[in-house]
Amino acid sequence: MNVNAAIAAVAALAGLCTGVIAMLAFRWSEREQAKPTRSSLHTDAALPPGVDTVLSVLRSSAVVLDEADAVVKASSAAYALGLVRGGKLAVEPMLAMARDTRRDGEIRQIELDLPRRGTGRGDALAVSARVAPLGSRLVLLLVEDLTEARRIEAVRRDFVANVSHELKTPVGALSLLSEAVMDASDDPEAVSRFAGRMQVEATRLSSLVQELIDLSRVQNDDPLEDAEPVRVDELVAEAIDRCRHQAGTKQITMATGGTADLRVWGNRGQLAAALGNLVENAVNYSPARTRVGIAARRIPATGGDLVEVAVTDQGIGISEKDRERIFERFYRVDPARSRQTGGTGLGLAIVKHVAASHGGEVTVWSAEGQGSTFTLRLPEAGAARGDRDRAAGGPGEPYDSGSDLDGEDGDRPYETFTNEQLSAPEVLP
């Protein structure tokens, strides 16, 4: 009997302990569920009907706060910007603005610069935050990332400033020269000299205006609307004809190779302008009695083969710090030399935009004192590739090496040219 009583007491005690443990576990589970985790913040049912759906389609980063400043709902973009951490709004000015809006119901807006998360860079994110009441106890915070808009606006301001400066220089020179001509009307030699300078400045002004028009066109037009297969050898011939006079004056030899049977897909006029700018730059920045080479080849790539056209010179080269900026509008490696050669600082910017709008790219290799190689990569015309393969009974072979442009610079990324020589005023010894 005593044994049975002891067993019953032990069983009762075990049951009591089990009940206490179960109750504690239930309480702990409720407390954990009440904590604001990222998943719960996205699915909390405290939001008014339909609000969750509306917030999910907004482009802005959205955060909903309750009366205790706890985050009820936060979009993924809000976490990415670092607005929410540990279930709390981490930006103090926004939190203060939310409290003021909760108190008086007024809609408020502010622009802030936030540090970038996970980067050691000193630049910041420019954001615009707008706070509005949501129901009787919730506050809605919408944050727009203005960083890209600020960057574009800065580029636009710089572009306008640069254009104004570049236009004022030749216009001012023409004004002064015209006054000089009037003052020297009784001196035919002086009039002739000033008139020659006026022609130079007028040509420079005309080139600047034309390149501004070209840049605007390649930025705004879709070149693939009237795209067609364009023969690379024809583009190369046009580019060489464009600067044949300058090359002849400086006794620069021009060589081509690998351009036969290659075609690219795009706008013929824009492609000719881009390649012409590269060849013209190579001639203008090369010393006298040197060589400029233009070579092309086909390279395999994911999604379709590319045609690679490289323009190589033996000029002064480009320093590493300048290589990072040479494709910017109006940027010149040597401003004094650019003005002497008639450069506007827009040629490479046009090349970059043409390459990008055609689904390609332009890159540069250069070393000071060794020259430069600008490489334009463009999608090959698929129809032309198929016709060539059917005619040959199989896929075409990539362009192979010919003679070396330099004969010694093995570090160049693109140095193979055929022995085909275009007419030139003088062949190097």
SULDACOR-V204338 format. One record per residue. N is the residue number from 0. RES is the residue in one small letter. SS is DSSP state (H for helix, E for strand, L for the rest). PSI is psi in degrees with one decimal (999 if undefined). OMEGA is omega as a letter, one per 30 degrees, with the letter a starting at -180 (NA if undefined). Layout:
n=(N | N)
res=(RES | RES)
ss=(SS | SS)
psi=(PSI | PSI)
omega=(OMEGA | OMEGA)
This chain:
n=(0 | 1 | 2 | 3 | 4 | 5 | 6 | 7 | 8 | 9 | 10 | 11 | 12 | 13 | 14 | 15 | 16 | 17 | 18 | 19 | 20 | 21 | 22 | 23 | 24 | 25 | 26 | 27 | 28 | 29 | 30 | 31 | 32 | 33 | 34 | 35 | 36 | 37 | 38 | 39 | 40 | 41 | 42 | 43 | 44 | 45 | 46 | 47 | 48 | 49 | 50 | 51 | 52 | 53 | 54 | 55 | 56 | 57 | 58 | 59 | 60 | 61 | 62 | 63 | 64 | 65 | 66 | 67 | 68 | 69 | 70 | 71 | 72 | 73 | 74 | 75 | 76 | 77 | 78 | 79 | 80 | 81 | 82 | 83 | 84 | 85 | 86 | 87 | 88 | 89 | 90 | 91 | 92 | 93 | 94 | 95 | 96 | 97 | 98 | 99 | 100 | 101 | 102 | 103 | 104 | 105 | 106 | 107 | 108 | 109 | 110 | 111 | 112 | 113 | 114 | 115 | 116 | 117 | 118 | 119 | 120 | 121 | 122 | 123 | 124 | 125 | 126 | 127 | 128 | 129 | 130 | 131 | 132 | 133 | 134 | 135 | 136 | 137 | 138 | 139 | 140 | 141 | 142 | 143 | 144 | 145 | 146 | 147 | 148 | 149 | 150 | 151 | 152 | 153 | 154 | 155 | 156 | 157 | 158 | 159 | 160 | 161 | 162 | 163 | 164 | 165 | 166 | 167 | 168 | 169 | 170 | 171 | 172 | 173 | 174 | 175 | 176 | 177 | 178 | 179 | 180 | 181 | 182 | 183 | 184 | 185 | 186 | 187 | 188 | 189 | 190 | 191 | 192 | 193 | 194 | 195 | 196 | 197 | 198 | 199 | 200 | 201 | 202 | 203 | 204 | 205 | 206 | 207 | 208 | 209 | 210 | 211 | 212 | 213 | 214 | 215 | 216 | 217 | 218 | 219 | 220 | 221 | 222 | 223 | 224 | 225 | 226 | 227 | 228 | 229 | 230 | 231 | 232 | 233 | 234 | 235 | 236 | 237 | 238 | 239 | 240 | 241 | 242 | 243 | 244 | 245 | 246 | 247 | 248 | 249 | 250 | 251 | 252 | 253 | 254 | 255 | 256 | 257 | 258 | 259 | 260 | 261 | 262 | 263 | 264 | 265 | 266 | 267 | 268 | 269 | 270 | 271 | 272 | 273 | 274 | 275 | 276 | 277 | 278 | 279 | 280 | 281 | 282 | 283 | 284 | 285 | 286 | 287 | 288 | 289 | 290 | 291 | 292 | 293 | 294 | 295 | 296 | 297 | 298 | 299 | 300 | 301 | 302 | 303 | 304 | 305 | 306 | 307 | 308 | 309 | 310 | 311 | 312 | 313 | 314 | 315 | 316 | 317 | 318 | 319 | 320 | 321 | 322 | 323 | 324 | 325 | 326 | 327 | 328 | 329 | 330 | 331 | 332 | 333 | 334 | 335 | 336 | 337 | 338 | 339 | 340 | 341 | 342 | 343 | 344 | 345 | 346 | 347 | 348 | 349 | 350 | 351 | 352 | 353 | 354 | 355 | 356 | 357 | 358 | 359 | 360 | 361 | 362 | 363 | 364 | 365 | 366 | 367 | 368 | 369 | 370 | 371 | 372 | 373 | 374 | 375 | 376 | 377 | 378 | 379 | 380 | 381 | 382 | 383 | 384 | 385 | 386 | 387 | 388 | 389 | 390 | 391 | 392 | 393 | 394 | 395 | 396 | 397 | 398 | 399 | 400 | 401 | 402 | 403 | 404 | 405 | 406 | 407 | 408 | 409 | 410 | 411 | 412 | 413 | 414 | 415 | 416 | 417 | 418 | 419 | 420 | 421 | 422 | 423 | 424 | 425 | 426 | 427 | 428)
res=(m | n | v | n | a | a | i | a | a | v | a | a | l | a | g | l | c | t | g | v | i | a | m | l | a | f | r | w | s | e | r | e | q | a | k | p | t | r | s | s | l | h | t | d | a | a | l | p | p | g | v | d | t | v | l | s | v | l | r | s | s | a | v | v | l | d | e | a | d | a | v | v | k | a | s | s | a | a | y | a | l | g | l | v | r | g | g | k | l | a | v | e | p | m | l | a | m | a | r | d | t | r | r | d | g | e | i | r | q | i | e | l | d | l | p | r | r | g | t | g | r | g | d | a | l | a | v | s | a | r | v | a | p | l | g | s | r | l | v | l | l | l | v | e | d | l | t | e | a | r | r | i | e | a | v | r | r | d | f | v | a | n | v | s | h | e | l | k | t | p | v | g | a | l | s | l | l | s | e | a | v | m | d | a | s | d | d | p | e | a | v | s | r | f | a | g | r | m | q | v | e | a | t | r | l | s | s | l | v | q | e | l | i | d | l | s | r | v | q | n | d | d | p | l | e | d | a | e | p | v | r | v | d | e | l | v | a | e | a | i | d | r | c | r | h | q | a | g | t | k | q | i | t | m | a | t | g | g | t | a | d | l | r | v | w | g | n | r | g | q | l | a | a | a | l | g | n | l | v | e | n | a | v | n | y | s | p | a | r | t | r | v | g | i | a | a | r | r | i | p | a | t | g | g | d | l | v | e | v | a | v | t | d | q | g | i | g | i | s | e | k | d | r | e | r | i | f | e | r | f | y | r | v | d | p | a | r | s | r | q | t | g | g | t | g | l | g | l | a | i | v | k | h | v | a | a | s | h | g | g | e | v | t | v | w | s | a | e | g | q | g | s | t | f | t | l | r | l | p | e | a | g | a | a | r | g | d | r | d | r | a | a | g | g | p | g | e | p | y | d | s | g | s | d | l | d | g | e | d | g | d | r | p | y | e | t | f | t | n | e | q | l | s | a | p | e | v | l | p)
ss=(L | H | H | H | H | H | H | H | H | H | H | H | H | H | H | H | H | H | H | H | H | H | H | H | H | H | H | H | H | H | H | H | H | H | L | L | L | H | H | H | H | H | H | L | L | L | L | L | L | L | H | H | H | H | H | H | H | L | L | L | E | E | E | E | E | L | L | L | L | E | E | E | E | E | L | H | H | H | H | H | L | L | L | E | E | L | L | E | E | L | L | H | H | H | H | H | H | H | H | H | H | H | H | H | L | L | L | E | E | E | E | E | E | E | E | L | L | L | L | L | L | L | L | E | E | E | E | E | E | E | E | E | E | E | L | L | L | E | E | E | E | E | E | E | E | L | H | H | H | H | H | H | H | H | H | H | H | H | H | H | H | H | H | H | H | H | H | H | H | H | H | H | H | H | H | H | H | H | H | H | H | H | H | L | L | L | L | H | H | H | H | H | H | H | H | H | H | H | H | H | H | H | H | H | H | H | H | H | H | H | H | H | H | H | H | H | H | H | H | H | L | L | L | L | L | L | L | E | E | E | E | H | H | H | H | H | H | H | H | H | H | H | L | H | H | H | H | H | H | L | L | L | E | E | E | E | E | L | L | L | L | L | E | E | E | E | L | H | H | H | H | H | H | H | H | H | H | H | H | H | H | H | H | H | L | L | L | L | L | L | E | E | E | E | E | E | E | E | E | L | L | L | L | L | L | E | E | E | E | E | E | E | L | L | L | L | L | L | L | H | H | H | H | L | L | L | L | L | L | L | L | L | L | L | H | H | H | H | H | H | H | L | L | L | L | L | H | H | H | H | H | H | H | H | H | H | H | L | L | L | E | E | E | E | E | E | E | L | L | L | E | E | E | E | E | E | E | E | E | E | L | H | H | H | H | H | H | H | H | H | H | H | L | L | L | L | L | L | L | L | L | L | E | E | L | L | L | L | L | L | L | L | L | L | L | E | E | L | L | L | E | L | L | L | L | L | L | L | L)
psi=(-46.0 | -36.0 | -43.4 | -39.8 | -39.4 | -41.5 | -42.4 | -40.1 | -41.7 | -42.4 | -41.7 | -42.1 | -40.9 | -40.4 | -40.5 | -44.1 | -41.0 | -42.5 | -42.5 | -44.6 | -41.7 | -41.3 | -42.8 | -41.2 | -39.0 | -45.0 | -42.1 | -38.7 | -42.0 | -41.0 | -40.5 | -38.8 | -26.8 | -16.4 | 142.5 | 91.4 | 166.6 | -39.6 | -40.8 | -30.5 | -27.1 | -11.8 | 9.2 | 136.5 | 3.9 | -11.7 | 147.3 | 154.2 | 134.7 | -17.0 | -42.0 | -40.3 | -42.1 | -44.5 | -31.5 | -20.4 | -3.5 | 143.5 | -21.8 | 156.4 | 128.2 | 137.6 | 130.6 | 127.5 | 144.4 | -171.3 | -16.7 | 13.4 | 15.7 | 147.5 | 119.1 | -36.6 | 137.2 | 136.1 | 163.4 | -35.4 | -32.3 | -38.8 | -40.0 | -35.8 | -8.6 | 20.9 | -32.1 | 129.1 | 127.2 | 33.3 | 9.1 | 152.8 | 120.8 | -5.0 | 109.8 | -43.6 | -36.8 | -38.4 | -41.9 | -39.2 | -38.1 | -39.0 | -40.9 | -40.7 | -37.7 | -32.9 | -44.4 | -5.4 | 7.7 | 141.9 | 132.9 | 154.8 | 146.0 | 150.0 | 133.5 | 159.4 | 118.5 | 142.3 | 144.8 | 137.4 | 135.8 | 14.8 | 149.9 | 6.3 | 150.8 | -12.6 | 159.0 | 166.1 | 128.1 | 121.7 | 155.6 | 123.0 | 135.2 | 128.7 | 135.5 | 148.9 | 144.2 | 96.1 | -156.8 | -21.3 | -5.8 | 155.9 | 134.7 | 129.8 | 122.8 | 129.4 | 125.9 | 134.0 | 114.0 | 8.1 | -48.6 | -39.2 | -39.7 | -41.1 | -44.1 | -39.8 | -38.8 | -41.2 | -41.0 | -43.6 | -43.7 | -39.9 | -45.5 | -43.1 | -43.0 | -42.5 | -44.4 | -45.0 | -45.4 | -33.5 | -35.6 | -32.7 | -56.3 | -33.4 | -43.5 | -39.8 | -41.4 | -39.2 | -46.5 | -41.0 | -36.5 | -39.1 | -40.0 | -37.8 | -42.2 | -41.2 | -27.1 | 31.6 | -24.5 | 7.7 | 93.2 | -37.5 | -43.1 | -40.3 | -42.7 | -41.1 | -45.0 | -36.3 | -37.5 | -41.1 | -36.2 | -37.8 | -40.3 | -47.0 | -36.7 | -39.8 | -41.5 | -41.8 | -41.9 | -40.6 | -41.2 | -46.5 | -42.6 | -40.4 | -32.0 | -41.4 | -43.8 | -43.5 | -42.3 | -38.4 | -45.5 | -23.5 | -32.1 | -27.6 | 154.4 | 105.4 | -17.3 | -2.2 | -38.0 | 40.4 | 155.3 | 162.0 | 128.8 | 127.7 | 131.7 | -37.9 | -30.9 | -38.9 | -42.0 | -42.8 | -41.1 | -40.9 | -39.6 | -41.5 | -33.0 | -33.1 | 22.0 | -36.3 | -46.1 | -40.8 | -40.2 | -39.3 | -37.2 | 5.1 | 47.0 | 126.7 | 139.8 | 133.1 | 146.5 | 162.2 | 145.8 | 11.5 | -10.8 | 142.2 | 17.4 | 137.7 | 144.3 | 162.0 | 120.7 | -166.1 | 119.3 | -43.8 | -44.0 | -39.8 | -40.2 | -39.1 | -41.8 | -50.6 | -36.9 | -38.8 | -40.9 | -45.1 | -40.6 | -41.6 | -42.1 | -40.8 | -44.5 | -33.4 | 13.5 | 142.1 | 164.9 | 151.8 | 38.5 | -169.2 | 141.9 | 128.0 | 143.4 | 116.1 | 152.8 | 154.2 | 165.2 | 135.4 | 139.2 | 146.6 | 154.8 | 129.0 | 1.6 | 148.5 | 154.6 | 154.4 | 127.4 | 119.7 | 121.9 | 136.1 | 116.4 | 135.5 | 171.6 | 41.0 | -153.9 | -17.3 | 172.1 | 132.5 | 162.1 | -40.3 | -31.8 | -28.9 | -27.5 | -14.8 | -0.6 | -19.5 | 3.5 | 149.4 | 132.0 | 6.4 | 134.0 | 134.8 | -45.1 | 94.9 | -40.9 | -43.5 | -36.6 | -39.6 | -34.5 | -37.5 | -3.0 | 13.6 | 143.9 | -11.9 | 9.1 | -13.6 | -48.8 | -29.7 | -39.7 | -43.3 | -44.4 | -45.2 | -39.0 | -45.2 | -45.4 | -42.6 | -18.9 | 8.7 | 23.2 | -156.0 | 163.8 | 134.4 | 166.9 | 138.4 | 135.6 | 153.2 | 134.3 | 128.9 | -6.5 | -7.9 | -174.0 | 154.6 | 115.7 | 126.9 | 122.1 | 119.9 | 126.7 | 151.4 | 136.8 | 146.3 | 113.9 | -39.7 | -41.4 | -36.8 | -41.1 | -40.7 | -41.4 | -40.5 | -40.7 | -38.0 | -34.4 | -10.5 | 14.8 | 176.5 | 146.6 | 152.3 | 143.4 | 155.3 | 133.8 | 176.9 | 152.2 | -130.7 | 152.6 | 135.3 | -45.6 | -33.0 | -5.0 | -22.5 | 86.2 | -7.1 | -8.4 | 140.6 | -15.0 | 99.6 | 10.6 | 126.0 | 151.8 | 173.5 | 0.8 | 122.5 | 134.5 | 160.1 | 133.6 | 154.2 | -25.7 | 133.9 | 135.7 | 144.7 | 999)
omega=(l | l | l | l | l | l | l | l | l | l | l | l | l | l | l | l | l | l | l | l | l | l | l | l | l | l | l | l | l | a | l | l | a | a | a | l | a | a | a | l | a | a | a | a | a | a | l | a | l | a | a | l | l | a | a | a | l | l | l | l | a | l | l | a | l | a | l | a | l | a | l | a | l | l | l | l | l | l | a | l | a | a | a | l | l | l | a | l | a | a | a | l | l | l | l | l | l | l | l | l | l | a | a | l | a | l | a | l | a | l | a | l | a | l | l | l | l | l | l | a | a | a | a | l | l | a | l | a | l | a | l | l | l | a | a | a | a | l | a | l | l | a | l | l | a | a | a | l | l | a | l | l | l | l | l | l | l | a | l | l | a | l | l | a | a | l | a | a | l | l | l | l | l | l | l | a | l | l | l | l | l | a | a | a | l | l | a | a | l | l | l | a | l | l | l | l | l | l | l | a | l | l | l | l | l | l | l | l | a | a | l | l | l | a | l | a | a | l | a | a | l | a | a | l | l | a | l | l | a | a | a | a | l | l | l | l | l | a | a | l | a | a | a | a | l | l | l | l | a | l | l | l | a | a | l | l | l | a | a | l | l | l | l | a | l | a | a | a | a | l | l | l | a | a | l | l | l | a | l | l | a | l | a | a | l | l | l | l | l | a | l | a | l | a | a | l | l | l | l | l | l | a | l | a | l | l | a | l | a | l | a | l | l | a | a | a | a | l | a | a | l | a | a | a | a | l | l | l | l | l | l | l | l | a | a | a | l | l | l | a | l | a | l | a | a | a | a | l | l | l | a | a | l | l | a | a | l | l | a | a | l | a | a | l | a | l | a | l | a | a | a | l | l | a | l | l | a | l | l | l | a | a | l | l | l | l | a | a | a | l | a | a | l | a | l | l | l | a | a | a | l | l | a | l | a | a | a | a | a | a | a | l | a | a | a | l | l | a | l | a | l | l | a | a | a | l | a | l | NA)
